[in-house]
């Protein structure tokens, strides 16, 4: 389980070991996209790479914004980079928090509480889940799929002061880290 190592599979996919396929396998993308769908529909708009490297470079990196949830973005990025190695192994199914593709293809406690993930390999779930994040990307000048959750939530309620609280908490953690490094 990748847990909260990052919140978007485009942070570690595609990768050199598993490049974006051309065409994208059928049954992966929303009906908005043509089938078969050339990977150039995505690589031509890659935010971090172009040409041949767009098929092997993750679309995003860990946020370094001051209100980011990451206290140490450089170390967080290293962790995400290591996740690529696990993700490329044929005997590993990486599941990260907030990945809506998993809800589409994997049995869940809500829909199939009697099932588990043990037959993931023989069921082909890794292949079906691997490129589903492409559906989340913007398309035709519009945002991609609507978020599953709008805004910030905490303890089951909308957290309207989240940006301020996170910024202040991040500043406090950074100050504490600087103080520890001086010791």
N, C-alpha and C positions, 0 to 999 in steps of 0.2 A: 504494500500500500504506500503510495507516494504521499498521502495525507496532504498537509498544507505546505509542502516543499515549494509549490507554486500553485497558481489558481487557473492556469490556462495551458493546455497541451502544446499550444504554439510557442511556448517558452522553451521547449526542448525538442520539438519536431518541426520540420524534418531534420534528419541528421545524416552525416556521411555514411553511416552503416545502413540506414533505411531512408533512402531518398524519396522525395515525393514521387509517386508513380505517375507515369504518363501512358495511357489516360488514367484518371482516378477510377478505381473499381466501381462498377455499377452497384446501386443499392446503398451507397455511402452518403451521397449528397441529396439535399432537398430537391424537390421537383422543379425548383427555380432554375437549376443548372441543367445544361444539356447532358444527354447520356448517349454515348460515352462523353466524358468531360475532359478536355485537354488540361494538363496541369498548368499550361501557360495562362489560363484564366486566373490563376493565383500567383504564379511566379512573376508575371509581368507587373504585378502590383506589390511585390515583396518589399516591406519597409526597410530591410537591412541588407539585402543582397540583390544582385542582378546576374543575368546570364546563367551559366551552368551552375554557379554556386547557390542560386536561389532554390534549387531542388534539394540541397543538402545543408542549408543554414536555417536554424530556427527563426520563426517570424518575429519573435520578440525576445527581450532580455528582462531580467528582474528590474523593477522600477527603482530608480535612484531619486525619485521626487522626494522632497522634504516631508511630505505627509504619507509616504509609503509605509506599509506595515513592516518593512524590513529595517531592522536596526543596523545591520551591517550588510548592505547590498552586495559588496564584493564577495563576501563569504557565501551569501545566499546564492549568488550566481555560480560560484564554484560547485555548490551542492547540486544545483539544477544541471550543470554540465555533466556531473557524475551520473545523474539520473539517466542521461542519454545512453550511457553504457548499459545500464540495467534494461532500459527500454528496448535496446537493440538485440538483447538475448532472446532466442526463440522460446526459452523455458521460463520467461518472466512476463507476467501481465502487469503493467503499471496502471494503477488506478489513483488518480489524484482527486482531492476534494473539489467540489463545484464543477465537475465535468459532466454536463448534461448528456453527453453521448452514452455514458455508462447507464443512465436511466432508460435509454432507448433499447439497448442490446443485452444488458445483464439482468438476471433475476434479482429482485429487491425484496426487502422485508415487507414492503407495502403491497407488492403485486404477486409475489411468489414466495411466501415465507417458508414453504416446505423445501425449497431448492437452495443449493449453495453454489459457490463458484468453482468447485473442484473440477468439473469437466470443461473448464474454459478453453483448454487447448484443443480437445477433440471436438468441441462445439464451434470452433472458429471465431470465438468472441474477440480475440485480440485483433484479428484482421478487420472485423467489422467496427471495432471501437477506435482503431488507430488513427484514421483520418477524419473522423466525424467532426473534429474541432474546426475543420474548414467551413462548416455551416455557420459558425459563429462570426466569421469575418464579414466586413462591410461588402456590399454588392451593389453594383449599378449606382454608385454615389450615395447609397443609403446604408444605414447601420445594418449589421447582420441580424441574426435572430434576436428577438427581444430577450433581455435578461430574465432568468428564472426568478430572481429576487431584485427588487428595485431598492436602491439606497442602502444604508447601513442598518443592521439589526443587531440587537444585543439583548440577551435574556428574554427572547421571544417578543420583543417590542421594537418598533422603529427607533433608531438611535440618531436623533436629529443633530446632536452636538458631536458627532463622531469625528468629523474632520478636525475640529478644534482640539478635542480630547486626544486624538491620535498624534497630532502635531506636538502638543505639549508633552505627551508621554514619550514620544520619540526624542524630543529635545532633552528630556530628563535622562533617558537611557544613554544617549550619546554623551552627555556630561559625565555620567557615572562611568562610562567606558573610558573616557579620557582621563578621569581621576585615577582609575585602576591602572592605566598604562603608565602613569607617572610614578607609581609606587615602586 
